Every structure is written in C-alpha cells, then in structure tokens.
Amino acid sequence: MDILNVNPTRMQMTKLKKQLVTAKRGHKMLKDKRDELMRQFIELVQVNKKLREKVEASLAQSSAHFVNASAVMNKKALDSSLMFSKQQTGVEVGEKNIMSVDVPVFSSVSESPEKWDIFPYGFAFTSFELDEAVTSLNELLPDLIRLAETEKSCELMAAEIERTRRRVNSLEHVMIPRYEATIKYIAMKLEENDRSSRTRLMKVKDMLLEKAHHYSQRQP
C-alpha cells in the first residue's frame, strides 16, 4: 500500500489520526446513504414497473379504439374531428429532495375545468369508438406524467448511487488504508529514531565517563 508523502513527525501523525477518524466517519455515513438510496431506488423501480405495465396496457386499448373508429369513420371525418382542441393541457414541473437528490415532480394543468372539453368535436357525426379512444387517452395522461416522473427520478437516483458507491470504495480501499499505512510508517520511524537517539546518548555517556574516570559503564 502506498503511503502519503509527509514528514514522519509526531505532529503529522496526530494530524493523520484525526483525518483517519474523519474518513472512517464519512465512510460510515456514505455507506448508510448508499444503502438508503438503494432501498428507495428499488421501491421506485417497482412503482415504475407497475406504471409502465399499466400505461402500455392502456395505450394498447386506446389504439384498439382508434383502429375501430377508423374502421367505421372515413379518414377525412376522423382527421377533421381531431384537428382542433378545445382544451389546453400543460405540465407543471417542480422538484423534491430524496437523500440529497433533487428529483422532478410533474403535474398536469388544464385550462378548461369542463370534463366535456376533452372532446374537440360534436357527437352527431362521430362514432362512440372515437369517444372511447379520447376518453381513455385523457384518463391515461396522469399515469403518463407520473411514469415520466418516476423514470427520470430512477435515472437521477441511479447516477447518485453510482457516485456514492465510488466515494465509498475510494475511502474503503484507498484513502483509509493509505492513512493507516502512513500512520504505521510514521510510528515505526519514530520508534527507530527513539532507539537511535537512546543508543547515541548511551555512547556519549560512555565516552564522557571514560574520559572523566577512565572507565566505561557499557554492559558486556
């Protein structure tokens, strides 16, 4: 394991120990965040799966109604019936925060409150199959908007999970081991320096005693 390029001093070792404590605390917090993100992501994916299945089934039903309407109405009459809309519908975009991830919140807004305004034509010269098709599409709109919301949320949360996972792995497999290896290296260097210092002091003491009293206290 590579070590940090630092001076092997006690002050530096104290500093690294504090950084190691901070790194371990951050590692635990990021792991907790990753786990919670995964839990909420899985729940959102399940919601998204059910919505997609519902939307696809409803779209298939609406398409069947349009096919039936095309069979009993001529193309010119069908096209002219749907050419102009009486109701304007828009989408309001907001956002909410899930574990520090800003996900979108979509909601549909209609300018006309009248439920019959979804039909841009009169009922005299159109088939009930066309009415069914328009009604089913109108009922499908909230689910379509909700599906777009959940799919975008899943995309954003998946990206955040990946970022968090990389940070957890970096701390767990790179930074924390590097701090620990550097602290161990500094401790060994300090012990080695202490032993060297004691040895030098003993030699100096022996030399002074030898010079002053003509004998040595060195142990055999």
N, C-alpha and C positions, 0 to 999 in steps of 0.2 A: 504493500500500500504506500503510495506517495505521501509525503508529509509536506506541510506548509513551509514556505521559505521564511522562517522567522529566527530571531536570535534566541538561543537556549538560555533564557534568564527566568528567574522566579516570577518576576513581574509579568513576563509574557505567558508563562504557564498559568498564572492566576487569571489572566485575561482570556486565555483559551478555554479554561474550565468554565468560566461564565458563558462564553459563546457556545460551548457544548451543551450546557444546561438549557440555554435558549433554543438551540437547534432541536434538542430532544422534545422540548415542549411544543415547538412549532410542528415537529413531525407528528406528534400525537394529535394535535388539533387538525392538521391536514388529513390525517387518516380518518378521523371522525367525520370531517366534512365530506371526504370521498365516499365513505360508507353511507352517509345520509343522502348524498346526491344520487348514489346508485339506487337506494331504496325508492326515492321519489321518482327517479327516471324510469324504473321498472313499472311503477304504478301508472305513470303517464303513458308508457308504451302500451300497456294493457288497455287503457282508455282509448288510445289512438287506434288500436287494432279493432276494437268493437265499433268505433265510429266509422272506420273505413269500410268494414263489412256492411254496416247499416247504410252508408252512403252509396256504396256500389250496388246494393240490392235496390235501393230507391231509384237510383239512376236507370237501372235496367227496367224497372217498372214504368218510369216516365217515358223512356224510349219506346217501350211497347205501346203506350198510349198514343204517342206521336205517330208511330207506324200505323196504328189503327185509324187515327184521324186522317192520315194521308190517304188511306185506302178508301174512305168514304167522302172525302172532300177533294176538289181539284186543286192543283198546286197553286194556281193564281189566287184562289179564295183563301187558301191556307196562309200564303205569304202576306196577303193584304191584311189578314186578321191580326197578324203578329207584328205588323210593320211599326206601329206607333204605340208607345207605352203610356198609360195613364198614371202610373205610379213610379216615382223615382226612389230608388233604394241605394243607400251608401253604407260604408263601413267606417265605424269609429275605431281608432287604434289607441290603446293605452298600454300600460305595462305594469307588471308586478314583479316582486323580487322573491326568488326562491334560492336560498342558500347563496346569496351574493350574485345570483344570475338574474339579469333583467329579461324576463320573458314577455312576449306580447299578449295583450288581451284585446280580442276583436269583438265587436258587437254591431249588428245591423241596425240601420236607421232608415225609416221610411217617411217620406214627406206627406203621404196621404194616410190618414188613420182608417179610412173606409176599407173593409176587407174585400169588397167587390171591385175595388180599383185594380186588383191584380189581373183582372180580365181586360185586355185592351180592345175588346170588340163587343159587339152585341151578340145576343144569344139566338137571334132569329135564323141566321144562315150558317151556323157552325154546329159541329157535332159535339155530343157530350164527351166523346173521347178526347177532344181538344181541351175541354174544360177540365177533365181529369188530369191531363198532362200538365196544364198550367198550375192547377192546384197542388199536384204532387211536387212540382219544382219549387213552388213557393214554400211548401212545408219543409222541403229539403234544405232551403237556404241556411237556416240557423245551424244545421248539422255540418254543412259545407264550411261555414265560417269557423265553427268550433274545430273541425278537422284541420283546417289551415293553422289555427292557433296551436293545437297540440303538436302538430308535426314540426312547426317552427320551434316550439319550446323544446321538443325532443332533440332537435338539431343543436340548439344552443347549450342545453344541458350536457349532451354528449361531448361537445367541444370543451366545456368546463371540466368535466370528469377526466378527460384526457390530459388537460393542463395540470389538474391537481395530482393525477397519477404520476406524471413526470416529476413534479416537485417532490412528492413523497419518495419516489425512487432515488432522486438525486440526494435527498437528505439521508435516506436509509443506507444507500450503497456507496455514496461518495463523500458527502460532507462530514457526517457523523464519524465514520471510520477514519477519515483523514484527521479530524480533530483528535480522536483518541490516539491514533498513531503518533501524532505530533506531540501530544502531552506525554506519552510514554517515552518518546525520544528525548524530550527535554528533561524528564525526570532521570533518565539514565545518564545524560550528560552532566546534570547537576551532581548526581552521586559520584560519577567519575571525577569531576572537579573537586568534590569534597575529599575523596580519597587521596587525590594528588596533592591537595593542599595539606592534609594531615601528614602525608609522607614527607613533604618538603619541610614542614615545621619540625618534625622529629629529627630530620637530618641536620637542620640548622641548630637545634638544641644540642645534638650530639657534638657538633663542631665547636659550639661555644663552650660546652663542658670540657671537651678535650683540650681546648686552648687555655681555659682558666685553671683546670685542676689536673690536667694531664691524664684524664681517664675518660672512658666512654660508658654511657648507660645503655648502649644498644644491646638489645637482647640477642643471644646467640640463635 
